């Protein structure tokens, strides 16, 4: 009886871990870093989405 409880808890935990991993990986966007420039005043990143070619620009200024 004790082994049955331990096995069922282990299987439940494994199932939750696998489903959480699958859910996390399904939402990932595939982006390719085109340009990354770091200066003393800030940082500029340009990324391209591999699925549709959309380009995003991110500018971060240091304070």
C-alpha positions in Angstrom: 0.0 0.0 0.0 2.8 2.4 0.9 4.6 1.7 -2.4 1.4 2.4 -4.3 1.0 5.9 -2.7 4.7 6.7 -3.4 4.4 5.6 -7.0 1.2 7.5 -7.6 2.7 10.7 -6.1 5.9 10.2 -8.2 3.9 9.7 -11.4 1.7 12.7 -10.6 4.7 14.9 -10.1 6.3 13.7 -13.3 3.2 14.4 -15.3 2.9 17.9 -13.9 6.6 18.6 -14.7 6.2 17.4 -18.2 3.1 19.4 -18.9 4.6 22.5 -17.4 7.7 22.0 -19.6 5.5 21.6 -22.7 3.5 24.6 -21.9 6.6 26.7 -21.4 8.2 25.6 -24.6 5.0 26.1 -26.7 5.0 29.9 -25.9 8.6 30.6 -26.9 9.2 33.0 -29.8 12.1 32.2 -32.0 14.0 35.5 -32.3 17.3 36.1 -33.9 19.6 38.8 -32.6 20.6 41.0 -35.6 22.5 43.7 -33.8 23.5 44.3 -30.2 25.4 47.5 -29.4 26.5 48.5 -25.9 27.7 52.0 -25.2 28.4 53.9 -22.0 25.0 55.7 -22.3 22.9 52.7 -23.1 22.2 49.6 -25.1 20.6 49.0 -28.5 19.2 45.6 -29.6 17.6 44.7 -32.9 15.9 41.3 -33.2 14.1 39.5 -36.0 11.3 37.0 -35.5 12.2 33.9 -37.5 8.6 32.9 -38.1 7.3 36.1 -39.9 10.4 38.3 -40.3 9.1 41.0 -38.0 11.8 43.3 -36.7 11.9 44.7 -33.1 14.1 47.5 -31.8 14.8 47.8 -28.1 16.7 50.9 -26.7 17.7 51.0 -23.1 19.3 54.2 -21.6 21.4 54.0 -18.5 20.6 56.4 -15.8 
